[in-house]
Amino acid sequence: MNNLINKVAENLTKNNMEAFVVDKKDEIIPLLKSLMPKGASVGVGGSATLDELGVIPFLREGDYSFFDRYAEGLSRPEAVEIMRQALLSDVFITSSNAVTEKGELYNVDGNGNRVAALCFGPKTVIVIVGANKIVKDLKAAEERVKTIAAPKNCRRLEIESPCYKLGECASMGFKDREMCDGCRTDERICSTYVLSGYQRVRDRIKVIICKENLGY
Ligand code: SF4
């Protein structure tokens, strides 16, 4: 696993993303502190990984201007407005659905705010992934989303999509299944597909790879 993680980090660097490797989860918040200047405006993408690490309380307590989409009492339109504002933050923190061995980030989003921030807007994007997010290639990344990430996220968010009930995407049994196959309902969380490869702005995306598993 060490060799694989080093290879992924090397390939992320070749793709102009700055890579950091940590052994343990508890090294991540101190690393975040070192990467974010005091007073920075910070937004986040929805993520079980960030929940597991306690990133939200860290940002609330820290010396940052946090676009807190989870603040108590927000209506849905208010939360969406904060998500819009976060697209112009100094720093945006998120996870990734998968990272390929070639150093590509693969993400599928329902609202699209998380992948929008990855593409353009925030000056810096910090992506935190556990070793469990590393996959061989794009085909494996697609399968990972359909069989692990989407069903588990639907359970976490109590979204009654077909994969919530089936435990995997409704398209898994399709012959000649294509990436965008699956359900066509309002519950679908697989709406926008983004693959981040070689970046024109060097080190704008920073990827922290933890040797432990994180999120799903
Ligand atoms: S397309 Fe629908 S059924 Fe398939 S993984 Fe996404 S939300 Fe679940």
py3Dmol code that shows the C-alpha trace and the ligand (Angstrom):
import py3Dmol

protein = """\
ATOM      1  CA  MET A   1       0.000   0.000   0.000  1.00  0.00           C
ATOM      2  CA  ASN A   2       2.861   2.411   0.767  1.00  0.00           C
ATOM      3  CA  ASN A   3       4.249   1.969  -2.738  1.00  0.00           C
ATOM      4  CA  LEU A   4       0.836   2.489  -4.269  1.00  0.00           C
ATOM      5  CA  ILE A   5       0.191   5.661  -2.265  1.00  0.00           C
ATOM      6  CA  ASN A   6       3.604   7.026  -3.203  1.00  0.00           C
ATOM      7  CA  LYS A   7       2.888   6.277  -6.852  1.00  0.00           C
ATOM      8  CA  VAL A   8      -0.476   8.097  -6.659  1.00  0.00           C
ATOM      9  CA  ALA A   9       1.184  11.084  -4.960  1.00  0.00           C
ATOM     10  CA  GLU A  10       3.868  11.159  -7.656  1.00  0.00           C
ATOM     11  CA  ASN A  11       1.270  11.082 -10.429  1.00  0.00           C
ATOM     12  CA  LEU A  12      -0.829  13.801  -8.780  1.00  0.00           C
ATOM     13  CA  THR A  13       2.312  15.944  -8.727  1.00  0.00           C
ATOM     14  CA  LYS A  14       2.868  15.213 -12.425  1.00  0.00           C
ATOM     15  CA  ASN A  15      -0.680  16.449 -12.948  1.00  0.00           C
ATOM     16  CA  ASN A  16       0.214  19.751 -11.232  1.00  0.00           C
ATOM     17  CA  MET A  17      -1.624  18.936  -8.001  1.00  0.00           C
ATOM     18  CA  GLU A  18       0.329  19.225  -4.765  1.00  0.00           C
ATOM     19  CA  ALA A  19       0.270  15.916  -2.900  1.00  0.00           C
ATOM     20  CA  PHE A  20       0.721  15.276   0.811  1.00  0.00           C
ATOM     21  CA  VAL A  21       0.841  11.834   2.400  1.00  0.00           C
ATOM     22  CA  VAL A  22       0.016  11.321   6.080  1.00  0.00           C
ATOM     23  CA  ASP A  23       0.091   8.119   8.100  1.00  0.00           C
ATOM     24  CA  LYS A  24      -2.775   8.877  10.480  1.00  0.00           C
ATOM     25  CA  LYS A  25      -6.084  10.725  10.452  1.00  0.00           C
ATOM     26  CA  ASP A  26      -5.066  12.882  13.400  1.00  0.00           C
ATOM     27  CA  GLU A  27      -2.304  14.489  11.321  1.00  0.00           C
ATOM     28  CA  ILE A  28      -4.825  16.055   8.959  1.00  0.00           C
ATOM     29  CA  ILE A  29      -6.237  18.972  10.992  1.00  0.00           C
ATOM     30  CA  PRO A  30      -2.714  20.232  11.885  1.00  0.00           C
ATOM     31  CA  LEU A  31      -1.798  19.967   8.192  1.00  0.00           C
ATOM     32  CA  LEU A  32      -4.921  21.912   7.218  1.00  0.00           C
ATOM     33  CA  LYS A  33      -3.919  24.630   9.698  1.00  0.00           C
ATOM     34  CA  SER A  34      -0.519  24.920   8.052  1.00  0.00           C
ATOM     35  CA  LEU A  35      -2.101  25.206   4.584  1.00  0.00           C
ATOM     36  CA  MET A  36      -4.732  27.837   5.415  1.00  0.00           C
ATOM     37  CA  PRO A  37      -3.761  31.405   6.319  1.00  0.00           C
ATOM     38  CA  LYS A  38      -5.522  32.962   9.297  1.00  0.00           C
ATOM     39  CA  GLY A  39      -8.559  34.947   8.204  1.00  0.00           C
ATOM     40  CA  ALA A  40      -9.029  32.938   4.997  1.00  0.00           C
ATOM     41  CA  SER A  41     -12.569  32.480   3.766  1.00  0.00           C
ATOM     42  CA  VAL A  42     -13.336  28.774   3.645  1.00  0.00           C
ATOM     43  CA  GLY A  43     -16.065  26.679   2.030  1.00  0.00           C
ATOM     44  CA  VAL A  44     -16.676  22.941   2.151  1.00  0.00           C
ATOM     45  CA  GLY A  45     -18.233  20.255   0.029  1.00  0.00           C
ATOM     46  CA  GLY A  46     -20.588  17.720   1.578  1.00  0.00           C
ATOM     47  CA  SER A  47     -18.426  14.829   2.724  1.00  0.00           C
ATOM     48  CA  ALA A  48     -18.465  11.918   5.143  1.00  0.00           C
ATOM     49  CA  THR A  49     -14.663  12.223   5.253  1.00  0.00           C
ATOM     50  CA  LEU A  50     -14.848  15.816   6.543  1.00  0.00           C
ATOM     51  CA  ASP A  51     -17.476  14.752   9.105  1.00  0.00           C
ATOM     52  CA  GLU A  52     -15.264  11.908  10.306  1.00  0.00           C
ATOM     53  CA  LEU A  53     -12.285  14.249  10.734  1.00  0.00           C
ATOM     54  CA  GLY A  54     -14.230  16.958  12.581  1.00  0.00           C
ATOM     55  CA  VAL A  55     -13.422  19.561   9.925  1.00  0.00           C
ATOM     56  CA  ILE A  56     -16.687  21.485  10.443  1.00  0.00           C
ATOM     57  CA  PRO A  57     -16.167  22.170  14.198  1.00  0.00           C
ATOM     58  CA  PHE A  58     -12.508  22.960  13.472  1.00  0.00           C
ATOM     59  CA  LEU A  59     -13.552  25.629  10.962  1.00  0.00           C
ATOM     60  CA  ARG A  60     -16.239  27.040  13.261  1.00  0.00           C
ATOM     61  CA  GLU A  61     -13.747  27.440  16.095  1.00  0.00           C
ATOM     62  CA  GLY A  62     -10.787  28.541  13.979  1.00  0.00           C
ATOM     63  CA  ASP A  63      -9.659  31.952  12.820  1.00  0.00           C
ATOM     64  CA  TYR A  64     -11.437  31.690   9.475  1.00  0.00           C
ATOM     65  CA  SER A  65     -14.388  33.198   7.721  1.00  0.00           C
ATOM     66  CA  PHE A  66     -16.350  29.994   7.297  1.00  0.00           C
ATOM     67  CA  PHE A  67     -19.194  29.698   4.799  1.00  0.00           C
ATOM     68  CA  ASP A  68     -21.121  27.472   7.166  1.00  0.00           C
ATOM     69  CA  ARG A  69     -23.753  25.737   5.074  1.00  0.00           C
ATOM     70  CA  TYR A  70     -24.592  23.543   8.093  1.00  0.00           C
ATOM     71  CA  ALA A  71     -25.348  26.373  10.545  1.00  0.00           C
ATOM     72  CA  GLU A  72     -28.347  25.624  12.703  1.00  0.00           C
ATOM     73  CA  GLY A  73     -31.683  26.973  11.559  1.00  0.00           C
ATOM     74  CA  LEU A  74     -30.761  27.628   7.922  1.00  0.00           C
ATOM     75  CA  SER A  75     -33.533  27.144   5.401  1.00  0.00           C
ATOM     76  CA  ARG A  76     -32.667  25.253   2.225  1.00  0.00           C
ATOM     77  CA  PRO A  77     -32.529  28.480   0.122  1.00  0.00           C
ATOM     78  CA  GLU A  78     -30.228  30.060   2.740  1.00  0.00           C
ATOM     79  CA  ALA A  79     -27.921  27.034   2.687  1.00  0.00           C
ATOM     80  CA  VAL A  80     -27.841  27.104  -1.119  1.00  0.00           C
ATOM     81  CA  GLU A  81     -26.923  30.803  -1.053  1.00  0.00           C
ATOM     82  CA  ILE A  82     -23.981  29.995   1.248  1.00  0.00           C
ATOM     83  CA  MET A  83     -22.929  27.195  -1.116  1.00  0.00           C
ATOM     84  CA  ARG A  84     -22.961  29.742  -3.953  1.00  0.00           C
ATOM     85  CA  GLN A  85     -20.842  32.198  -1.976  1.00  0.00           C
ATOM     86  CA  ALA A  86     -18.377  29.440  -1.086  1.00  0.00           C
ATOM     87  CA  LEU A  87     -17.527  29.129  -4.782  1.00  0.00           C
ATOM     88  CA  LEU A  88     -15.482  32.319  -4.397  1.00  0.00           C
ATOM     89  CA  SER A  89     -13.771  31.308  -1.145  1.00  0.00           C
ATOM     90  CA  ASP A  90     -10.017  31.480  -0.578  1.00  0.00           C
ATOM     91  CA  VAL A  91      -9.965  27.805   0.332  1.00  0.00           C
ATOM     92  CA  PHE A  92     -12.451  25.059  -0.448  1.00  0.00           C
ATOM     93  CA  ILE A  93     -12.136  21.730   1.391  1.00  0.00           C
ATOM     94  CA  THR A  94     -13.667  18.560   0.073  1.00  0.00           C
ATOM     95  CA  SER A  95     -13.029  14.865  -0.473  1.00  0.00           C
ATOM     96  CA  SER A  96     -13.043  12.942  -3.756  1.00  0.00           C
ATOM     97  CA  ASN A  97     -15.136   9.942  -4.710  1.00  0.00           C
ATOM     98  CA  ALA A  98     -12.050   8.248  -6.128  1.00  0.00           C
ATOM     99  CA  VAL A  99      -8.412   8.878  -7.025  1.00  0.00           C
ATOM    100  CA  THR A 100      -6.881   6.828  -9.813  1.00  0.00           C
ATOM    101  CA  GLU A 101      -3.395   5.410  -9.788  1.00  0.00           C
ATOM    102  CA  LYS A 102      -2.602   7.859 -12.595  1.00  0.00           C
ATOM    103  CA  GLY A 103      -3.307  10.792 -10.308  1.00  0.00           C
ATOM    104  CA  GLU A 104      -6.778  11.774 -11.523  1.00  0.00           C
ATOM    105  CA  LEU A 105      -9.673  12.826  -9.272  1.00  0.00           C
ATOM    106  CA  TYR A 106     -13.068  11.362 -10.152  1.00  0.00           C
ATOM    107  CA  ASN A 107     -16.186  12.957  -8.714  1.00  0.00           C
ATOM    108  CA  VAL A 108     -19.916  12.607  -9.209  1.00  0.00           C
ATOM    109  CA  ASP A 109     -22.154  15.240  -7.688  1.00  0.00           C
ATOM    110  CA  GLY A 110     -25.861  15.786  -7.168  1.00  0.00           C
ATOM    111  CA  ASN A 111     -25.978  19.534  -6.485  1.00  0.00           C
ATOM    112  CA  GLY A 112     -22.802  20.239  -8.456  1.00  0.00           C
ATOM    113  CA  ASN A 113     -21.354  22.744  -5.970  1.00  0.00           C
ATOM    114  CA  ARG A 114     -18.522  20.432  -4.920  1.00  0.00           C
ATOM    115  CA  VAL A 115     -17.365  19.709  -8.461  1.00  0.00           C
ATOM    116  CA  ALA A 116     -17.888  23.344  -9.499  1.00  0.00           C
ATOM    117  CA  ALA A 117     -15.412  24.396  -6.794  1.00  0.00           C
ATOM    118  CA  LEU A 118     -12.937  21.762  -7.942  1.00  0.00           C
ATOM    119  CA  CYS A 119     -13.039  23.154 -11.483  1.00  0.00           C
ATOM    120  CA  PHE A 120     -12.883  26.911 -10.888  1.00  0.00           C
ATOM    121  CA  GLY A 121     -13.572  29.608  -8.303  1.00  0.00           C
ATOM    122  CA  PRO A 122     -11.841  29.032  -4.964  1.00  0.00           C
ATOM    123  CA  LYS A 123      -8.187  30.089  -5.021  1.00  0.00           C
ATOM    124  CA  THR A 124      -7.143  26.831  -3.368  1.00  0.00           C
ATOM    125  CA  VAL A 125      -8.931  23.492  -3.152  1.00  0.00           C
ATOM    126  CA  ILE A 126      -7.848  20.967  -0.540  1.00  0.00           C
ATOM    127  CA  VAL A 127      -8.972  17.422  -1.244  1.00  0.00           C
ATOM    128  CA  ILE A 128      -8.730  14.880   1.588  1.00  0.00           C
ATOM    129  CA  VAL A 129      -8.855  11.188   0.748  1.00  0.00           C
ATOM    130  CA  GLY A 130      -8.315   7.959   2.630  1.00  0.00           C
ATOM    131  CA  ALA A 131      -6.434   5.026   1.125  1.00  0.00           C
ATOM    132  CA  ASN A 132      -9.804   3.384   0.428  1.00  0.00           C
ATOM    133  CA  LYS A 133     -10.475   5.961  -2.330  1.00  0.00           C
ATOM    134  CA  ILE A 134      -7.560   4.812  -4.491  1.00  0.00           C
ATOM    135  CA  VAL A 135      -8.624   2.873  -7.583  1.00  0.00           C
ATOM    136  CA  LYS A 136      -6.818   1.439 -10.562  1.00  0.00           C
ATOM    137  CA  ASP A 137      -8.482   3.431 -13.342  1.00  0.00           C
ATOM    138  CA  LEU A 138     -11.584   5.317 -14.459  1.00  0.00           C
ATOM    139  CA  LYS A 139     -13.630   2.160 -14.900  1.00  0.00           C
ATOM    140  CA  ALA A 140     -12.913   1.197 -11.294  1.00  0.00           C
ATOM    141  CA  ALA A 141     -13.694   4.773 -10.203  1.00  0.00           C
ATOM    142  CA  GLU A 142     -17.096   4.600 -11.871  1.00  0.00           C
ATOM    143  CA  GLU A 143     -17.809   1.251 -10.206  1.00  0.00           C
ATOM    144  CA  ARG A 144     -16.682   2.593  -6.865  1.00  0.00           C
ATOM    145  CA  VAL A 145     -19.251   5.375  -7.046  1.00  0.00           C
ATOM    146  CA  LYS A 146     -22.047   3.061  -8.153  1.00  0.00           C
ATOM    147  CA  THR A 147     -21.414   0.315  -5.610  1.00  0.00           C
ATOM    148  CA  ILE A 148     -19.981   2.152  -2.587  1.00  0.00           C
ATOM    149  CA  ALA A 149     -20.070   5.946  -2.571  1.00  0.00           C
ATOM    150  CA  ALA A 150     -23.552   6.620  -3.943  1.00  0.00           C
ATOM    151  CA  PRO A 151     -25.420   3.942  -1.952  1.00  0.00           C
ATOM    152  CA  LYS A 152     -23.675   4.922   1.289  1.00  0.00           C
ATOM    153  CA  ASN A 153     -24.188   8.631   0.694  1.00  0.00           C
ATOM    154  CA  CYS A 154     -27.876   8.034  -0.020  1.00  0.00           C
ATOM    155  CA  ARG A 155     -28.113   6.206   3.301  1.00  0.00           C
ATOM    156  CA  ARG A 156     -26.232   8.991   5.124  1.00  0.00           C
ATOM    157  CA  LEU A 157     -28.463  11.657   3.601  1.00  0.00           C
ATOM    158  CA  GLU A 158     -31.637   9.533   3.776  1.00  0.00           C
ATOM    159  CA  ILE A 159     -32.262   9.870   0.064  1.00  0.00           C
ATOM    160  CA  GLU A 160     -34.460   7.025  -1.081  1.00  0.00           C
ATOM    161  CA  SER A 161     -32.854   6.417  -4.469  1.00  0.00           C
ATOM    162  CA  PRO A 162     -32.778   2.922  -6.008  1.00  0.00           C
ATOM    163  CA  CYS A 163     -29.222   2.352  -4.704  1.00  0.00           C
ATOM    164  CA  TYR A 164     -30.401   3.189  -1.175  1.00  0.00           C
ATOM    165  CA  LYS A 165     -32.728   0.227  -1.447  1.00  0.00           C
ATOM    166  CA  LEU A 166     -30.624  -2.106  -3.634  1.00  0.00           C
ATOM    167  CA  GLY A 167     -27.211  -1.402  -2.076  1.00  0.00           C
ATOM    168  CA  GLU A 168     -25.788  -0.577  -5.517  1.00  0.00           C
ATOM    169  CA  CYS A 169     -26.738   1.434  -8.581  1.00  0.00           C
ATOM    170  CA  ALA A 170     -29.823   0.307 -10.459  1.00  0.00           C
ATOM    171  CA  SER A 171     -27.640   0.141 -13.573  1.00  0.00           C
ATOM    172  CA  MET A 172     -25.192  -2.472 -12.267  1.00  0.00           C
ATOM    173  CA  GLY A 173     -27.023  -5.323 -13.962  1.00  0.00           C
ATOM    174  CA  PHE A 174     -27.301  -3.533 -17.325  1.00  0.00           C
ATOM    175  CA  LYS A 175     -25.596  -5.112 -20.290  1.00  0.00           C
ATOM    176  CA  ASP A 176     -23.196  -2.546 -21.819  1.00  0.00           C
ATOM    177  CA  ARG A 177     -23.753  -0.243 -18.854  1.00  0.00           C
ATOM    178  CA  GLU A 178     -22.615   3.328 -19.421  1.00  0.00           C
ATOM    179  CA  MET A 179     -21.335   5.848 -16.903  1.00  0.00           C
ATOM    180  CA  CYS A 180     -24.534   7.902 -16.799  1.00  0.00           C
ATOM    181  CA  ASP A 181     -26.935   4.980 -16.577  1.00  0.00           C
ATOM    182  CA  GLY A 182     -28.924   4.499 -13.393  1.00  0.00           C
ATOM    183  CA  CYS A 183     -32.093   6.077 -12.083  1.00  0.00           C
ATOM    184  CA  ARG A 184     -34.040   8.979 -13.556  1.00  0.00           C
ATOM    185  CA  THR A 185     -35.776  10.340 -10.487  1.00  0.00           C
ATOM    186  CA  ASP A 186     -35.604  13.455  -8.317  1.00  0.00           C
ATOM    187  CA  GLU A 187     -33.599  11.398  -5.801  1.00  0.00           C
ATOM    188  CA  ARG A 188     -30.680  10.863  -8.191  1.00  0.00           C
ATOM    189  CA  ILE A 189     -27.415  12.082  -6.642  1.00  0.00           C
ATOM    190  CA  CYS A 190     -25.313  11.228  -9.717  1.00  0.00           C
ATOM    191  CA  SER A 191     -25.860  14.252 -11.922  1.00  0.00           C
ATOM    192  CA  THR A 192     -22.561  15.901 -12.782  1.00  0.00           C
ATOM    193  CA  TYR A 193     -19.412  13.914 -13.552  1.00  0.00           C
ATOM    194  CA  VAL A 194     -16.020  15.619 -13.240  1.00  0.00           C
ATOM    195  CA  LEU A 195     -12.603  14.177 -13.943  1.00  0.00           C
ATOM    196  CA  SER A 196      -9.692  16.351 -12.797  1.00  0.00           C
ATOM    197  CA  GLY A 197      -6.550  15.586 -14.749  1.00  0.00           C
ATOM    198  CA  TYR A 198      -3.527  17.773 -15.511  1.00  0.00           C
ATOM    199  CA  GLN A 199      -4.158  21.208 -13.982  1.00  0.00           C
ATOM    200  CA  ARG A 200      -3.149  24.444 -15.702  1.00  0.00           C
ATOM    201  CA  VAL A 201      -2.846  26.271 -12.371  1.00  0.00           C
ATOM    202  CA  ARG A 202      -0.094  24.460 -10.551  1.00  0.00           C
ATOM    203  CA  ASP A 203      -0.791  23.416  -6.942  1.00  0.00           C
ATOM    204  CA  ARG A 204      -4.205  25.117  -6.822  1.00  0.00           C
ATOM    205  CA  ILE A 205      -5.543  21.655  -5.970  1.00  0.00           C
ATOM    206  CA  LYS A 206      -3.805  20.084  -2.987  1.00  0.00           C
ATOM    207  CA  VAL A 207      -4.507  16.453  -2.210  1.00  0.00           C
ATOM    208  CA  ILE A 208      -3.958  14.985   1.239  1.00  0.00           C
ATOM    209  CA  ILE A 209      -3.781  11.195   1.098  1.00  0.00           C
ATOM    210  CA  CYS A 210      -4.168   9.416   4.417  1.00  0.00           C
ATOM    211  CA  LYS A 211      -2.849   5.868   4.733  1.00  0.00           C
ATOM    212  CA  GLU A 212      -5.905   5.046   6.845  1.00  0.00           C
ATOM    213  CA  ASN A 213      -9.386   4.661   5.399  1.00  0.00           C
ATOM    214  CA  LEU A 214     -11.669   7.680   5.497  1.00  0.00           C
ATOM    215  CA  GLY A 215     -15.298   8.166   4.521  1.00  0.00           C
ATOM    216  CA  TYR A 216     -16.671   6.354   1.519  1.00  0.00           C
TER     217      TYR A 216
END
"""
ligand_1 = """\
8
SF4
S -27.750 6.792 -10.658
Fe -29.344 6.602 -9.067
S -29.326 4.432 -8.445
Fe -27.421 4.835 -9.567
S -25.939 5.288 -7.982
Fe -26.762 7.254 -8.690
S -28.486 7.728 -7.321
Fe -27.969 5.549 -7.046
"""
view = py3Dmol.view(width=600, height=400)
view.addModel(protein, "pdb")
view.setStyle({"model": 0}, {"cartoon": {"style": "trace"}})
view.addModel(ligand_1, "xyz")
view.setStyle({"model": 1}, {"stick": {}})
view.zoomTo()
view.show()
